[in-house]
Amino acid sequence: MCPFEYHRPKTVAEALELLDRGVPLAGGTELTPRRDEVPAVVDLQELGLDYIELRDDIFVIGAAAKLQAMVENEELLPSALREACRLEASLNLRNMATLGGTIMSADGRSPVVTVLLAMEALVVLEPGSEAVSLEELLEQRDQANHRRLITELKLKRPEILRYEQVSRAPTDRPIVCVAVARLPSEGSEKGYRVVLGGLGSTPIRIQKAETSLAEEEDINAAAEAARQAYASADDVWASGEYRSHTAGVLVKRLTTEMIS
Ligand SMILES: Cc1cc2nc3c(=O)[nH]c(=O)nc-3n(C[C@H](O)[C@H](O)[C@H](O)COP(=O)(O)OP(=O)(O)OC[C@H]3O[C@@H](n4cnc5c(N)ncnc54)[C@H](O)[C@@H]3O)c2cc1C
């Protein structure tokens, strides 16, 4: 007998009512192994949240879009985002795992979250249709009372977007990864985002590097800021010294391509 309640709503409104009783079930790749912990699941597969669109230079991607559908969407999505989706998980997992589920369960070694942060992703939450920055959502997501449903993500279309990672084997999660983006700017100054991943609970923005690029296009200062950010980034996978050096090399390489 199924040990928990299973619900498959047809509309977002129905799903929101059911979230009083249980948790969202997307691809199930992270949730299913810990199904004993949840009293009920609310399956999102019939809500029509699997679209991938470009509207007025903003990518709008439904929370239930599969990672593999993003990999295959050559027509719309930037190659760096597609590559990050490919590197997130194996093919079988990518065919099940969704963008929303990945955001809610990813750690600091997530290629996808690293690139989404560089694209200044906004996450739309229901109820309320509130758009919060992905950074804010990542801070809130572990709170026990986080009962909101991610319905879609909005991503700025970057002028340039690059991603690179170093891992122990080609299919491993990264020890260090970097995403850099040049985003459309409102004033005369260019808007840069530099995001470093490979450790901890989430990838981190390197704001000092962003300022050095925006104000002076200073690649060396940007690389130094990345080195400092990972100076004590030790764990079982790599020493702080190795991570720090690699972060500097990747930031320098990607920003040189971007600025020259
Ligand atoms: C064999 C295997 C290996 C794996 N290896 C790794 C790994 O190396 N690194 C890693 O990070 N992960 C790994 N995972 C975990 C998992 O594959 C990913 O994190 C995946 O991207 C989760 O997506 P999902 O759609 O399957 O989410 P689900 O499992 O359906 O849900 C994950 C969480 O997100 C919540 N959620 C889902 N959708 C929404 C939404 N729209 N709004 C609000 N909350 C939502 C769920 O309630 C749940 O708490 C692995 C999983 C398996 C089975």
The ligand as an ORCA input file, in Angstrom:
! r2SCAN-3c Opt
* xyz 0 1
  C      20.833      8.527     -8.852
  C      20.712     10.004     -8.481
  C      21.856     10.770     -8.431
  C      21.783     12.130     -8.103
  N      22.928     12.853     -8.043
  C      22.875     14.148     -7.680
  C      24.047     14.899     -7.567
  O      25.131     14.403     -7.794
  N      23.955     16.191     -7.167
  C      22.746     16.768     -6.919
  O      22.687     17.955     -6.592
  N      21.626     16.097     -7.037
  C      21.661     14.805     -7.388
  N      20.510     14.092     -7.471
  C      19.253     14.801     -7.066
  C      18.315     15.216     -8.183
  O      18.509     14.511     -9.367
  C      18.330     16.658     -8.592
  O      18.472     17.503     -7.519
  C      17.083     17.009     -9.427
  O      17.436     18.061    -10.228
  C      15.798     17.261     -8.662
  O      14.749     17.607     -9.597
  P      13.322     16.902     -9.597
  O      12.487     17.591    -10.605
  O      13.473     15.425     -9.761
  O      12.807     17.267     -8.123
  P      11.911     16.459     -7.093
  O      12.648     15.275     -6.583
  O      10.552     16.222     -7.641
  O      11.802     17.575     -5.960
  C      12.942     18.048     -5.273
  C      12.504     19.058     -4.188
  O      12.025     20.237     -4.807
  C      10.678     20.518     -4.430
  N      10.035     21.036     -5.637
  C      10.020     20.463     -6.870
  N       9.415     21.267     -7.752
  C       9.022     22.375     -7.066
  C       8.323     23.578     -7.432
  N       7.918     23.817     -8.687
  N       8.077     24.492     -6.457
  C       8.504     24.288     -5.179
  N       9.148     23.180     -4.774
  C       9.420     22.230     -5.707
  C      10.129     19.166     -3.970
  O       9.038     19.311     -3.073
  C      11.361     18.557     -3.322
  O      11.530     19.085     -2.020
  C      20.531     12.729     -7.804
  C      19.379     11.943     -7.879
  C      19.460     10.587     -8.203
  C      18.183      9.772     -8.265
*
